[in-house]
Every structure is written in structure tokens, then in C-alpha cells.
Amino acid sequence: MPGKFELFTAKNGKPRFRLKAANGEIIAVSQDYDSKAAAKKGIASIQRNAPGAEIIDTDAVAKAAAKAAPKKAAPKKG
């Protein structure tokens, strides 16, 4: 059985959705939306854009950029 999207109303009254894996584990939760129609558009966007999406480790990117940045000279004493 594949995963599923569940639409629900958050405690603040706003529509949201969650993505559940086949085993029932929640693997993603959306932002608040202004309407259920907007939440459904969010689901459609994920379905359309996520297959084959690239994974970018932003921690690794930041570490590489810091390593490549020129070192600042230490201030001269006296």
C-alpha cells in the first residue's frame, strides 16, 4: 500500500495536510493554508514536483563554502 496525504484542520482552524508512509508513520506536515482548496493545491504541487527531486545537504554546502572562503588576516598587535 502506498503512502497517503491526509487533509485535516489544525487547532488554529486552518487546513493542513500530512503525508503518511505506508506503515502509518507521519513523514511530513504542511504549513497552514487559507482553504482546503489551497491545501489540495499544495498536495498536487508535491505530487508533481517531488518525484526525482534532488537532495541538497545544506549543512555540507555551508561547510564547503566556509572552507573555500579566504581566511581573514588576524589583527596586528601593537
C-alpha positions as semicolon CSV with decimal commas, in nm:
position;residue;x (nm);y (nm);z (nm)
1;M;0,000;0,000;0,000
2;P;0,145;0,341;-0,093
3;G;0,161;0,640;0,139
4;K;-0,126;0,884;0,161
5;F;-0,199;1,251;0,214
6;E;-0,447;1,338;0,490
7;L;-0,626;1,673;0,498
8;F;-0,710;1,798;0,846
9;T;-0,795;2,112;1,038
10;A;-0,525;2,233;1,276
11;K;-0,603;2,357;1,628
12;N;-0,595;2,714;1,494
13;G;-0,876;2,629;1,250
14;K;-0,655;2,636;0,939
15;P;-0,647;2,349;0,687
16;R;-0,326;2,147;0,669
17;F;-0,215;1,813;0,533
18;R;0,021;1,543;0,643
19;L;0,193;1,276;0,438
20;K;0,188;0,931;0,590
21;A;0,407;0,640;0,486
22;A;0,252;0,303;0,409
23;N;0,318;0,197;0,770
24;G;0,116;0,494;0,900
25;E;0,415;0,697;1,016
26;I;0,383;1,073;0,956
27;I;0,674;1,177;0,736
28;A;0,575;1,535;0,650
29;V;0,333;1,802;0,769
30;S;0,235;2,110;0,572
31;Q;0,210;2,474;0,659
32;D;-0,127;2,631;0,739
33;Y;-0,343;2,711;0,436
34;D;-0,628;2,959;0,399
35;S;-0,862;2,697;0,249
36;K;-0,892;2,326;0,182
37;A;-0,867;2,404;-0,189
38;A;-0,530;2,571;-0,130
39;A;-0,412;2,272;0,076
40;K;-0,514;2,040;-0,208
41;K;-0,310;2,255;-0,448
42;G;-0,015;2,214;-0,211
43;I;-0,057;1,836;-0,225
44;A;-0,077;1,848;-0,605
45;S;0,240;2,056;-0,617
46;I;0,429;1,798;-0,411
47;Q;0,298;1,514;-0,625
48;R;0,405;1,698;-0,940
49;N;0,742;1,834;-0,824
50;A;0,880;1,578;-0,579
51;P;0,939;1,266;-0,794
52;G;1,312;1,257;-0,860
53;A;1,371;1,574;-0,659
54;E;1,735;1,645;-0,584
55;I;1,852;1,615;-0,223
56;I;2,075;1,902;-0,113
57;D;2,253;1,879;0,221
58;T;2,268;2,248;0,313
59;D;2,498;2,174;0,608
60;A;2,754;2,023;0,370
61;V;2,715;2,313;0,126
62;A;2,772;2,569;0,404
63;K;3,074;2,377;0,535
64;A;3,229;2,362;0,186
65;A;3,167;2,734;0,131
66;A;3,328;2,821;0,464
67;K;3,629;2,605;0,383
68;A;3,669;2,768;0,041
69;A;3,631;3,126;0,173
70;P;3,956;3,321;0,202
71;K;4,086;3,343;0,557
72;K;4,082;3,687;0,720
73;A;4,416;3,804;0,848
74;A;4,448;3,827;1,224
75;P;4,469;4,184;1,353
76;K;4,823;4,307;1,406
77;K;4,934;4,351;1,763
78;G;5,072;4,681;1,896
